[in-house]
Amino acid sequence: MLKFDIEKQNGLMRAGTIHTPHGDIKTPAFIGAATRASVKAITHAQMRELGSQGILANTYHLILAPGPDLIEKAGGFAEFTSWHGPSFTDSGGFQMLSLTDAKIDHDGVTFKSHINGDKIRMNPEISMQAQWKIGADIHMAFDQAIDSTDKDKVAKAMKRTHDWLPRNIAEHQRMAAEYKAKGKPEQYLYAVVQGGLFEDLRRESAELMAKQPVDGYGIGSLYTTETDETANIIKLTNEILPNDKPRHLLGMGSEPRDLFIGAKYGCDTFDCVAPTRQARNGALYTPDGRINIRNAKYREMFAPLDPDCDCYLCKNFTAAYLHHLYKVDEITGKTLASIHNERFVVRICDKIRASILDDTFDEYMSEFMSRYYHA
């Protein structure tokens, strides 16, 4: 089983260490979204420099290109990408349903490649085989992700996720034995809790998942903590899940509040494409809220965007220079902005961890939230 040490706990909130074959993750931690085995606009060397402890790739996209067989032939994820730190793979269930005209049945999903239109079949067994070939440290079970307020639809997707889980586990265990015989590093499986924003469904899903022989948990189909309702769902879920296994909040981090709420209610790791996606659109995080670097006010700001930030952008360039890069559509600007945003969320998680360890979390959260959101 995946080793997870809890160093300090206060209620659901905890600081710990996840031990993987490619290194430790000091939690809470933000995991960079490397969808196609690369964080957009940022090199792996830059990710390491800005303090990222791990990255998460997407199985759906890697199946389409370059393919799990090629990655395995190259020596696995670490060798293929030269990212030698901890790594995750999402099953890609959400992408299959959101980016394609997927057909779902009791066995799995049939969809068309958005690249060339090829018909592709995916089910728990195929997903586990693909993820083992890719070779990340931690896999997410193949599930049916859903973004809906229709309770019947959410319940149906949850039931299918539950039905698929034993097949994920059986194939994961079969692959684990096969790869162990080959002398390959261990890989670990997280079950995914579903149920939308419905307390009874989340409770049912969490209770079932808590009994499964898995290494940790992904909390799926929650894409914002804008409401108290969402925060309550995270709290309810983690009150049920075993305390001694790590929990990953899938796709969360579009707002800094996501990280605080997730950590407060017992999540250990987070991933989200938002920091780099927003950076590419000119939106940058600052302690006083998110700004648009294209705005005219930054044209003559001959100072760092954030004087207190230690990222490569803020240590070396002015806001005026970044403004210029965006105005002339220079790709370097998007790289610099992406580095800044990624460092911003990594620092938040690092500070959350430090505040848990020294019992100052409430003060740090209050100070950050009031300044960032101008409460």
Stockholm file with secondary structure:
# STOCKHOLM 1.0

chainA/1-375         MLKFDIEKQNGLMRAGTIHTPHGDIKTPAFIGAATRASVKAITHAQMRELGSQGILANTYHLILAPGPDLIEKAGGFAEFTSWHGPSFTDSGGFQMLSLTDAKIDHDGVTFKSHINGDKIRMNPEISMQAQWKIGADIHMAFDQAIDSTDKDKVAKAMKRTHDWLPRNIAEHQRMAAEYKAKGKPEQYLYAVVQGGLFEDLRRESAELMAKQPVDGYGIGSLYTTETDETANIIKLTNEILPNDKPRHLLGMGSEPRDLFIGAKYGCDTFDCVAPTRQARNGALYTPDGRINIRNAKYREMFAPLDPDCDCYLCKNFTAAYLHHLYKVDEITGKTLASIHNERFVVRICDKIRASILDDTFDEYMSEFMSRYYHA
#=GR chainA/1-375 SS CCEEEEEEEETTEEEEEEEETTEEEEESEEEEECTTSSCTTCCHHHHHHTTCCCEEEEHHHHHHTTCHHHHHHTTSHHHHHCCCSCEEEECCHHHHHHSSCCEECSSCEEEECTTTCCEEEECHHHHHHHHHHHTCSEEECCCCCCCCSCHHHHHHHHHHHHHHHHHHHHHHHHHHHHHHHTTCCCCEEEEEECCTTCHHHHHHHHHHHHTSSCSEEEECSCCCCCSHHHHHHHHHHHHHSCTTSCEEETTCCSSHHHHHHHHHTTCCEEEESHHHHHHHTTEEEETTEEEETTSGGGTTCCSCSCTTCCSHHHHHCCHHHHHHHHHTTCHHHHHHHHHHHHHHHHHHHHHHHHHHHTTCHHHHHHHHHHHHTTC
#=GC SS_cons         CCEEEEEEEETTEEEEEEEETTEEEEESEEEEECTTSSCTTCCHHHHHHTTCCCEEEEHHHHHHTTCHHHHHHTTSHHHHHCCCSCEEEECCHHHHHHSSCCEECSSCEEEECTTTCCEEEECHHHHHHHHHHHTCSEEECCCCCCCCSCHHHHHHHHHHHHHHHHHHHHHHHHHHHHHHHTTCCCCEEEEEECCTTCHHHHHHHHHHHHTSSCSEEEECSCCCCCSHHHHHHHHHHHHHSCTTSCEEETTCCSSHHHHHHHHHTTCCEEEESHHHHHHHTTEEEETTEEEETTSGGGTTCCSCSCTTCCSHHHHHCCHHHHHHHHHTTCHHHHHHHHHHHHHHHHHHHHHHHHHHHTTCHHHHHHHHHHHHTTC
//
